[in-house]
Amino acid sequence: MSDLRELYQEVILDHNKRPRNFQKLEGANRTAEGYNPLCGDQLMVYLRMEDDMIKDISFQGSGCAISKASASIMTATLKGKTKAEAEVLFETFHKMVTADLGVTFDQLEVGKLAAFSGVREFPVRVKCATLPWHTLHAALEGKREAVSTE
Amino acid sequence: MRTINELAAQETLRGRPAGFDVERVRQDFPILRQQVHGKPLVYLDSAATSQKPQVVIDAVTRYYQAENSNVHRGIHLLSERATELFEDARAKVARFLNASDAREIIFVRGATEGINLVAQSYGKMSLKAGDEIIISAMEHHSNIVPWQILCQETGAALRVIPINDDGELLMDEFKKLLNARTRLVSVVHVSNALGTINPVKQIIEMAHSHGVPVVIDGAQAAPHLSVDVRALDCDFYVLSGHKLFAPTGIGIVFGKAHLLEAMPPYQGGGDMILSVTFERTLYNVVPFKFEAGTPHIAGAIGLGAAIDYLTEVGLDKIAAYERGLLAHATDALAAIPGLRIIGTAKEKAGILSFVLDGVHPHDIGTILDQDGIAIRTGHHCAQPVLQRFGVPATARASLAFYNTREEIDALARAIHKVTTLFG
């Protein structure tokens, strides 16, 4: 159960139950769709960009607790960030969920994203955690094709 | 079927079926002795792939250690031996399915390749624009996509038999779908996502009364039921070895000899020819016409060994034991608050798809894995049928005759743990 508590931290369970920014975004000027064919996860990320600034962000879709909470915390973290800042956070997040077990992370740098540090002990779940971020990346790049984890 | 029901009734009365000792059977499967995350492995994913008994592992090892050689071509002793073993395996499959002739058994990679073979060879030969193929709403992607490809190539159309909320085919609707344009019916014997056992004999009779041949996808049926292709009178029957306690990469197409003889080859290459010049090639006879290239010899031998093993354990005993196990599992899961079983047909094989209120199946899978319990989560390569039930994914526990009631109880306890964690 202890490993499971590492994965399913309270923050994650809370965001799974009550996801933030979980709706279609009116006035969105960038969207992207992401799939995880392995488990059937599917989500849409909506962005309202002003110049390089993420003025508003939301998501919709169905997925496991990890992907849903990841999307929820991602949207909460990125509101008001620039595209460049978002890309840096994606890189940090990706490093954190794929890092070796001994590696520690600067709390200031990762903030709320730290809730996902337990994911690295569950390699098959890394894709669940990163799907929202890959989808965000596609939206920022203005890609038309749906993103797949496979 | 009656025999199985009677045996099941007997089983329920006594608690155990006569002459079936699950603990002894478990000794035959070395993989089951291991621990996963510090807990004894509870393998409930046999519908994805079954575990292999020692006799199958030994047959494959012995082949590579002492018998390895190419088949149908060498004049030396090893090649003769390998050919004999390979053809013996074909004869075992023929007896297992009660085919009248070993020539009716074609070795392929698995059920998927089997359906593709029928679609590309028989289908392409017999279909034209405006014709119709009937499948069902509970098909695996492997019994949907090959027909969609064929439809695109020929201009034929796909028709789908709907199902009710229990996951049973609506036979009246099937009757309505059969018409003068119908050229082929292809349905699953046992649904991998729901566990439903379809009334294939009736389906075949109805199709035949319209002069329409029938393909049966038996990938999930063969491990649970005894299959008699002559009693069914099916035109084609496909199955996968790896779901039948044999290696991956080997499978079977049964086809009626007169159909196979009329069909063009599926792939070209060595072994499927009699003679080749740049002007003209003469194809080999059935079944070799459909087996281009060096086959999976060890896989076929392993499949033969698995069939010997199943025959020795007794297919009727296996079916009776599994029926009792399924009843126990159904009761255990149905008693969990917030759990909904997807697929509640009256005739079911050992497959339990379920969803849990407020918990995604993927999370259930991870939590169960920590207790050493292996289940499948996701869409089970059958997205249309899950859409029919309004769920994107399910958790699926699938049974084999090496599973025990204690393992089912461990599954139920672990699901309670999920409910607590997410509560």
Interface residues (C-beta under 8 A of the other chain):
Chain A: M1 D3 L4 L7 Y8 L13 N16 K17 L38 C39 G40 D41 Q42 S62 G63 C64 A65 I66 K68 F122 V124 R125 C128
Chain B: G358 V359 H360 P361 H362 D363 T366 I367 Q370 T377 G378 H379 Q383 L386 P392 A393 K417 L421 F422
